[in-house]
Amino acid sequence: MSIALAKNELKVKPDLIAKLKTKSAQIGIIGLGYVGLPLAVALAAEDFPITGVDLSKQKVEQVNSGDSYISDVASARLADAVENKRLSATTDLGRLADLDVVVICVPTPISRSKTPDLSYVVRAAEDVARHIHNGQLIVLESTTYPGTTEEVVLPLLERSGLKVGQDFYLAFSPERVDPGNKNFSLRNTPKVIGGVTPQCTAVASLLYGFVADEIIEVSSPQVAETTKLFENVFRNVNIALVNELTILCRKMGISAYEVVEAASTKPFGFMRFNPGPGVGGHCIPVDPYYLAAKAKEFDFHSKFIESAGEVNENMPYFVADLVAEALNQHGKATKGSKVLILGVAYKKDINDVRETPAVRVIKSLKEKGATVIYNDPYVETINVNETLMVSKPLSGKLLNSADCTVILTNHSSYDYREIVRESRLVVDTRAATKDIKNNRAKIVRF
Ligand SMILES: NC(=O)c1ccc[n+]([C@@H]2O[C@H](COP(=O)([O-])OP(=O)(O)OC[C@H]3O[C@@H](n4cnc5c(N)ncnc54)[C@H](O)[C@@H]3O)[C@@H](O)[C@H]2O)c1
């Protein structure tokens, strides 16, 4: 790889190569969220001067005061980068004109009808296009459908009259961050890069080589875009498979977790996925629809993506029914019962509630007539159906006041023994209580 890199580097504007090699390249990150902020801090720690650009005044102020709002970025690390004048944030898009490198990390949501919403990417690309200049590298990191970089972003940039591969460089490199994962970070997760031309790939690889130990060059942005979507479809489909098994096991009166634990002892040919109340976050519930939308352009229907979506989206309702059934077994109607939800973040030890299945569980329980309250040490408030709910401080009294405690997120900081001891009835969707004796059928588990 290094020989190819060197050969292609020769054809890249020497100024940009020199600036990257001497770490004097001015780097801008558009979008300082879960993806952009960790990247900005990592590049700043390598001594690059970083300008973070975000539309949110609040985020910009927080960054500039060294106050992190992303669990994976320690405030001390952020403050360090700001104090050392390696990182500053702004809402001023005019600053893009001064930058040698621009990395776009803006959201790519789906609409209510599950179609890709590229408006953030288009707006960011238009802003870059307004200030594009000779010798600039632009990288798109937002997860998106195959073809976005070349069919959507490139034409906007080339309106300037500049030519990709000669005057400026454009690549797609997906972010693969797993929020809250203590073992894998930007540094030790191989970085996939697909440039529009070999020169684009070479210069983007040079940049990411400073923050990632391994670079995987692929032949085009489209391959890189599809790689990212395939990774998330793989997860979504496998989670759906284990969730479907959970529903079947419930009918058969056996524990899905026990089946999964036993199956996981096979040393080859099996990969473990755990059942849960549904999928959440910005990626798994969203990204598969980006691939499905592209597939439709070819009159192709991805059955796996559609079925997985259906199973996973049904899980919160399955959980709400399970709670109703458990209350019933304990002689209580759901209507009028008080249900305490533990954990509303979509997975443990993080504060992200985007697309969290907790919202659907709460909504469904409320529709059944329950009074629902919640506790989450990471999430102070959550919006359910335009109503703001506030996390209640967890105590034995609170646990005891509820007719049923529902564990939706298995945060590590919870004391599950105490939760079981103090609760009247527990529905555990995460096997958080698997080692606790189930006296008098107090716990309902998957
Ligand atoms: N969160 C993850 O774990 C994760 C992992 C891999 C990939 N991704 C992908 O990365 C992309 C970004 O996701 P995220 O989780 O960081 O989103 P986020 O919502 O946390 O952050 C995006 C930021 O972009 C800002 N923004 C939006 N439009 C802008 C514009 N035109 N100019 C400047 N700032 C703008 C927003 O204010 C926000 O702060 C998405 O495509 C997502 O699918 C996310």
The ligand as an SDF file (V2000), in Angstrom:
LIG
                    3D

 44 48  0  0  0  0  0  0  0  0999 V2000
  -23.5510    8.2590   15.9020 N   0  0  0  0  0  0  0  0  0  0  0  0
  -22.9010    7.2270   15.4450 C   0  0  0  0  0  0  0  0  0  0  0  0
  -22.5940    6.3190   16.2030 O   0  0  0  0  0  0  0  0  0  0  0  0
  -22.4840    7.1160   13.9900 C   0  0  0  0  0  0  0  0  0  0  0  0
  -21.6070    6.0990   13.6270 C   0  0  0  0  0  0  0  0  0  0  0  0
  -21.2000    5.9910   12.3230 C   0  0  0  0  0  0  0  0  0  0  0  0
  -21.6990    6.8830   11.3710 C   0  0  0  0  0  0  0  0  0  0  0  0
  -22.5870    7.8590   11.7320 N   0  0  0  0  0  0  0  0  0  0  0  0
  -23.0430    8.7780   10.6960 C   0  0  0  0  0  0  0  0  0  0  0  0
  -22.3400    9.9960   10.8050 O   0  0  0  0  0  0  0  0  0  0  0  0
  -23.1730   11.0930   10.4340 C   0  0  0  0  0  0  0  0  0  0  0  0
  -23.2520   12.0880   11.5760 C   0  0  0  0  0  0  0  0  0  0  0  0
  -23.8540   11.4500   12.6800 O   0  0  0  0  0  0  0  0  0  0  0  0
  -23.7430   11.9870   14.1500 P   0  0  0  0  0  0  0  0  0  0  0  0
  -24.2210   10.8790   15.0160 O   0  0  0  0  0  0  0  0  0  0  0  0
  -22.4000   12.5670   14.4040 O   0  0  0  0  0  0  0  0  0  0  0  0
  -24.8350   13.1900   14.0900 O   0  0  0  0  0  0  0  0  0  0  0  0
  -25.0960   14.3320   15.1850 P   0  0  0  0  0  0  0  0  0  0  0  0
  -26.5110   14.7330   15.0230 O   0  0  0  0  0  0  0  0  0  0  0  0
  -24.6050   13.8920   16.5140 O   0  0  0  0  0  0  0  0  0  0  0  0
  -24.1560   15.5230   14.7210 O   0  0  0  0  0  0  0  0  0  0  0  0
  -24.3160   16.1920   13.5320 C   0  0  0  0  0  0  0  0  0  0  0  0
  -23.9960   17.6500   13.7560 C   0  0  0  0  0  0  0  0  0  0  0  0
  -24.0260   18.2990   12.4830 O   0  0  0  0  0  0  0  0  0  0  0  0
  -24.5340   19.6220   12.6800 C   0  0  0  0  0  0  0  0  0  0  0  0
  -24.9600   20.0960   11.3700 N   0  0  0  0  0  0  0  0  0  0  0  0
  -25.9950   19.6910   10.6170 C   0  0  0  0  0  0  0  0  0  0  0  0
  -25.9900   20.3130    9.4420 N   0  0  0  0  0  0  0  0  0  0  0  0
  -24.9290   21.1410    9.4260 C   0  0  0  0  0  0  0  0  0  0  0  0
  -24.3960   22.0500    8.4810 C   0  0  0  0  0  0  0  0  0  0  0  0
  -24.9440   22.2180    7.2820 N   0  0  0  0  0  0  0  0  0  0  0  0
  -23.3000   22.7470    8.8360 N   0  0  0  0  0  0  0  0  0  0  0  0
  -22.7250   22.5900   10.0370 C   0  0  0  0  0  0  0  0  0  0  0  0
  -23.1820   21.7330   10.9620 N   0  0  0  0  0  0  0  0  0  0  0  0
  -24.2640   21.0170   10.6630 C   0  0  0  0  0  0  0  0  0  0  0  0
  -25.6070   19.4480   13.7140 C   0  0  0  0  0  0  0  0  0  0  0  0
  -25.8900   20.6580   14.3900 O   0  0  0  0  0  0  0  0  0  0  0  0
  -24.9760   18.4000   14.6340 C   0  0  0  0  0  0  0  0  0  0  0  0
  -24.2600   18.9910   15.6950 O   0  0  0  0  0  0  0  0  0  0  0  0
  -24.5160   10.4820   10.0660 C   0  0  0  0  0  0  0  0  0  0  0  0
  -24.5340   10.2490    8.7000 O   0  0  0  0  0  0  0  0  0  0  0  0
  -24.5090    9.1620   10.7910 C   0  0  0  0  0  0  0  0  0  0  0  0
  -25.3150    8.2000   10.1600 O   0  0  0  0  0  0  0  0  0  0  0  0
  -22.9740    8.0060   13.0350 C   0  0  0  0  0  0  0  0  0  0  0  0
  1  2  1  0
  2  3  2  0
  2  4  1  0
  4  5  1  0
  4 44  2  0
  5  6  2  0
  6  7  1  0
  7  8  2  0
  8  9  1  0
  8 44  1  0
  9 10  1  0
  9 42  1  0
 10 11  1  0
 11 12  1  0
 11 40  1  0
 12 13  1  0
 13 14  1  0
 14 15  2  0
 14 16  1  0
 14 17  1  0
 17 18  1  0
 18 19  2  0
 18 20  1  0
 18 21  1  0
 21 22  1  0
 22 23  1  0
 23 24  1  0
 23 38  1  0
 24 25  1  0
 25 26  1  0
 25 36  1  0
 26 27  1  0
 26 35  1  0
 27 28  2  0
 28 29  1  0
 29 30  1  0
 29 35  2  0
 30 31  1  0
 30 32  2  0
 32 33  1  0
 33 34  2  0
 34 35  1  0
 36 37  1  0
 36 38  1  0
 38 39  1  0
 40 41  1  0
 40 42  1  0
 42 43  1  0
M  CHG  2   8   1  16  -1
M  END
$$$$
